[in-house]
Amino acid sequence: GKTYTMEGVVDDPGINQRALRLLFSEVTEKAPDWDYKITVSMVEIYNETLRNLLGENPTDKLDIKMNPDGSGQLYVPGLTEFTVQSPEDINRVFELGHMNRATACTNLNEHSSRSHALLIITVSGFNSATGNRTQGKLNLVDLAG
């Protein structure tokens, strides 16, 4: 979605905040049987270039590769991930990504209006009673324009 739809405002939260509240509500509800690890990454796509907005140098270009484990999954070597425990943790990571996005551009309005920002949330779960493992990703995308 577009920035307003994704982020919203304090009195009218966007998709990001509503999705995060629901995610952590589900994790809390299933807590007796499941252990969860939630990680967050943030990237920007501009002119077919992928940048790590949470890394030490957000201007460095990243590559998308095929995972060597034979799973057929794609991954991004060098992508920074933060482990989070709450929606507030994710919001802090998101703010860092926003600051790095602004710092990385020379013409902020032109650059940011033509780039896509992705907040990538990975949830890994383990059920100690059954031994089941699960993993899912939620990609929240702020589209250019």
C-alpha positions as CSV (number, residue, x, y, z in Angstrom):
1,G,0.0,0.0,0.0
2,K,0.9,3.7,0.1
3,T,2.5,5.3,3.1
4,Y,-0.7,6.6,4.7
5,T,-2.5,3.2,4.3
6,M,0.5,1.3,5.7
7,E,1.5,3.6,8.5
8,G,-1.6,5.5,9.4
9,V,-1.6,8.1,12.2
10,V,-1.8,7.8,16.0
11,D,-5.6,8.0,16.1
12,D,-6.1,5.9,13.0
13,P,-3.4,3.2,12.8
14,G,-2.5,1.8,9.4
15,I,-2.1,-1.8,8.2
16,N,1.4,-2.1,9.8
17,Q,0.2,-1.4,13.3
18,R,-3.0,-3.4,13.0
19,A,-1.1,-6.4,11.6
20,L,1.6,-6.2,14.4
21,R,-1.1,-6.1,17.1
22,L,-2.8,-9.1,15.7
23,L,0.5,-11.0,15.3
24,F,1.5,-10.5,18.9
25,S,-2.0,-11.2,20.1
26,E,-1.8,-14.6,18.3
27,V,1.7,-15.3,19.8
28,T,0.5,-14.5,23.3
29,E,-2.6,-16.7,22.9
30,K,-0.6,-19.7,21.7
31,A,2.2,-19.1,24.3
32,P,1.5,-22.1,26.5
33,D,2.2,-24.6,23.8
34,W,4.5,-22.7,21.4
35,D,7.8,-20.8,21.6
36,Y,8.2,-18.1,19.0
37,K,11.1,-16.1,17.7
38,I,10.2,-13.0,15.7
39,T,12.8,-11.2,13.7
40,V,12.5,-8.0,11.6
41,S,14.5,-6.7,8.6
42,M,13.9,-3.6,6.5
43,V,15.0,-3.1,2.9
44,E,14.5,-0.5,0.2
45,I,14.2,-1.1,-3.5
46,Y,15.2,1.8,-5.7
47,N,16.1,1.6,-9.4
48,E,16.3,-2.2,-9.2
49,T,18.8,-1.9,-6.3
50,L,18.2,-3.6,-2.9
51,R,19.5,-1.8,0.2
52,N,19.7,-2.9,3.8
53,L,18.1,-0.1,5.8
54,L,19.1,-1.6,9.2
55,G,22.8,-2.2,8.3
56,E,25.8,-0.2,9.2
57,N,25.9,1.3,5.7
58,P,22.5,1.6,4.2
59,T,23.9,2.7,0.8
60,D,25.5,-0.7,0.2
61,K,23.8,-2.8,-2.5
62,L,22.5,-6.3,-1.5
63,D,21.9,-9.3,-3.8
64,I,19.1,-11.8,-3.8
65,K,20.4,-15.4,-3.9
66,M,19.0,-18.9,-4.0
67,N,19.4,-20.6,-0.6
68,P,22.2,-23.2,-0.8
69,D,20.2,-25.6,1.4
70,G,18.2,-26.9,-1.6
71,S,14.9,-25.5,-0.3
72,G,14.3,-23.4,-3.3
73,Q,13.9,-20.4,-1.1
74,L,15.5,-17.0,-1.8
75,Y,17.6,-15.1,0.8
76,V,19.6,-12.0,1.0
77,P,23.2,-12.5,2.3
78,G,24.2,-9.7,4.7
79,L,20.6,-8.6,5.5
80,T,20.4,-7.3,9.1
81,E,17.8,-8.9,11.3
82,F,16.7,-7.8,14.8
83,T,14.9,-10.1,17.2
84,V,11.9,-8.4,18.7
85,Q,9.5,-9.1,21.6
86,S,6.7,-6.6,21.0
87,P,5.1,-4.2,18.5
88,E,7.0,-1.4,20.2
89,D,10.3,-3.2,19.4
90,I,9.3,-3.4,15.8
91,N,8.3,0.3,15.7
92,R,11.8,1.2,17.0
93,V,13.4,-0.9,14.3
94,F,11.1,0.7,11.7
95,E,12.1,4.2,12.9
96,L,15.8,3.2,12.5
97,G,15.0,2.0,8.9
98,H,13.2,5.3,8.2
99,M,16.2,7.3,9.4
100,N,18.6,5.3,7.3
101,R,16.3,5.6,4.3
102,A,16.4,9.4,4.6
103,T,20.1,9.5,5.3
104,A,20.9,7.4,2.2
105,C,19.2,9.7,-0.2
106,T,20.7,12.9,-1.7
107,N,17.3,14.2,-2.9
108,L,14.9,12.9,-0.3
109,N,11.6,13.7,-2.0
110,E,12.6,12.4,-5.4
111,H,14.3,9.3,-4.0
112,S,11.7,8.3,-1.3
113,S,8.8,8.9,-3.6
114,R,10.3,6.5,-6.2
115,S,11.5,3.7,-3.8
116,H,9.6,0.9,-2.2
117,A,10.2,0.1,1.5
118,L,9.7,-3.5,2.8
119,L,9.3,-4.3,6.5
120,I,10.0,-8.1,6.7
121,I,8.7,-9.9,9.7
122,T,9.8,-13.6,10.2
123,V,8.0,-15.7,12.7
124,S,9.6,-19.1,13.7
125,G,7.6,-21.3,16.1
126,F,8.4,-24.5,18.0
127,N,5.8,-26.6,19.8
128,S,7.7,-28.5,22.6
129,A,4.8,-30.9,23.2
130,T,4.6,-32.1,19.5
131,G,8.0,-31.2,18.2
132,N,6.4,-29.3,15.3
133,R,8.2,-26.4,13.8
134,T,6.8,-23.7,11.6
135,Q,8.0,-20.5,9.9
136,G,6.2,-17.7,8.1
137,K,7.0,-14.3,6.7
138,L,4.9,-11.2,6.6
139,N,6.1,-8.6,4.1
140,L,4.6,-5.1,4.7
141,V,5.3,-3.0,1.6
142,D,5.2,0.7,1.3
143,L,4.9,1.2,-2.5
144,A,6.6,4.1,-4.4
145,G,4.7,7.0,-5.6
